[in-house]
Amino acid sequence: MATYIVTGGTGFLGRRVVQDLLDRDADAIVHVLVRETSLAKFTDIAAGWRGAERVFALIGDLTAEGLGLACEAPRADHVVHLGAVYDMTADEDTAHAANVTGTRSVLALARELGAVLHHVSSVAVAGDHKGKFFEEDFDLGQRLTSPYHRTKFAAEKLVRESRGVRWRVYRPAIIVGDSRTGEMDKIDGPYYFFGAIARLAALPSELPLPLPDLGATNIVPVDYVSAAMAELIRRPGLDGRTFHLVNPEPQPFGEVYRALAAAAGAPTGVGTVPGSALALSGLAQIPGLTAVRDFLLEQVGIPVEVAPHTSFSAEFISDSTRAQLRGCGLTVPSFDSYAERLWQYWRDHLDPQRGRVSITGDPLAGRVVLITGASSGIGLATAHAVARRGATVLMVARGHDDLAAAADAVRAEGGVAHTYPCDITDAEAVEKLVQCVLDDHGHVDYLVNNAGRSIRRSVLNSTDRMHDFERTMAVNYFGAVRLILGLLPSMRARRFGHVVNISSIAVQTKVPRFAAYVASKSALDNFSEIAAVENRDAGITFTSVRMPLVRTPMIAPTDLYRSLPVPDPEQAAAIVVRALEDRPHRIDTPVGTFAQAVELLMPSVKRQIMHQGYRMFGESRAARGDAERRAADPSPATAPATGGGALSALAPVIMPLMALPTPAARVARMVPGLHW
């Protein structure tokens, strides 16, 4: 029976080494060094091990003095040291604490116990050595170009120069996911380049894409490294030796790219450009180009620290290692035999953009859509529309009873709907809403800011009604912004999210009597313009729907609107669904766009038209003030039309039209969708 103490036993490689040791020895006992704060993680991992009853937590800390052991270490035959910082982006102090100081403490423990130390180093110790690098090679004067290279070299040097400790050193190459399942625990090493390959997949796969000659790399799957280590650890008579756990043949960058590109559906390339590596190296020395290179790498998610280490100048010889493993059937599988599994696992579990991909092909099916103002009008019609497409609808409105009835109507059609009563003008209520939604559903894919408040009243009749402007902004602007800000962090974490703001054609036409309403909608439009730019790289997009007048409860107080041919909520919902599907920057109406063009080309004419509309369409009964105010704000019945310029010349034509029955309604019908 053998007893092992393992550092890094809960890591990606470590957990597999523990399992392989348990599988190869039915009597093996394994103690895993675990921080007290990581006990829960250890318990979860151990539950999945076969033979978990033979695994025990050893409370300590690799970076603490004496490993921070809470009690005396158990007797052990082997100390397997996998704990380290395996991160090319780590700074010198962080890497040194784990890789060097930690190794010194582990050496002391192995010496105290009289155990064999199995030290996991890395082929990174070869640095920039050119040519063959044998298993017995170590310090050949190579340059070590990063904190990771330097600290792994220093750690192995400590082991090699130690006294009173039997040791074995294992140097794996670049470790990727399991060759059988593709499983990987994080984005690291070559995985940083997967995002760039995914972008290339948008190009035709037949595109003759030339590849730069970036040399050769060396990649091995984690299952091979783990199995090889477990086999070599248990074999007697191998102390004082080093083992290269590598691919026996260098893997040219082009071959690795082609295997992944084939899995991704990207252009596989037509060969490498001779001399391109030297040319790229020379360009990097030109002042200013390094900054450009770093900027471009950042755009595709490749850390600057990783880019220079995509290939090896050394060729790692593993003859001795392969000779030891020859009898047990362990060989390194070819990269192209498992590249597709690596790619698929990354796509499903690690791709930062995976939230953007629809599983079914329908952009709404399976999505979580939050709609405010969902108890009636456009909001309710949109809830029905997206639920029919397979979306989960989160319906938000103030009135509990109306909201419950609206959700029941959606469910009656077979839709999935959840209700969240909330007053979006209440900051605390919105904060609770966001937390509740994220707790219940994990995320929100689409946010439809539909809840709105409209006030049709002239500025003159609003001089003592500042609260009208405050209330309108509270709902139309601040309420929507609160929700956006609350959901934005979770959307960024998933690198997917779309916000649809129900704006208004009035933002383009700037019709009179809607100063409060237009100002609030314009504020939200401009906020979203800036938010869209700032969050573009995170996959967060915004659509402003400049909605025409729609027959909803919001327009009911205005008598004039009752006879107008305005769209119904279902027609408006179809526009919202288009915004969710296509995610355009903006959806305008022809009338709104025409109004903007007139304002740009003939601003004075446009203002005259708006003024005449203001005079033609009086205040609604709900908005009328006292008699004195009405006298100061003339309607068509109390004041003659005034004006000049081009419109005055048209008076002989305009005046007869004004004499027709219900002239205001007739003009309004000529310009559909405007908020007159």
Order of alpha helices (4+ residues) and beta strands (2+ residues): beta-alpha-beta-alpha-beta-beta-alpha-alpha-beta-beta-alpha-beta-beta-alpha-beta-beta-beta-alpha-beta-beta-alpha-beta-alpha-alpha-beta-alpha-alpha-beta-alpha-beta-alpha-beta-alpha-beta-alpha-alpha-beta-alpha-alpha-beta-alpha-beta-alpha-alpha-alpha-alpha-alpha-alpha
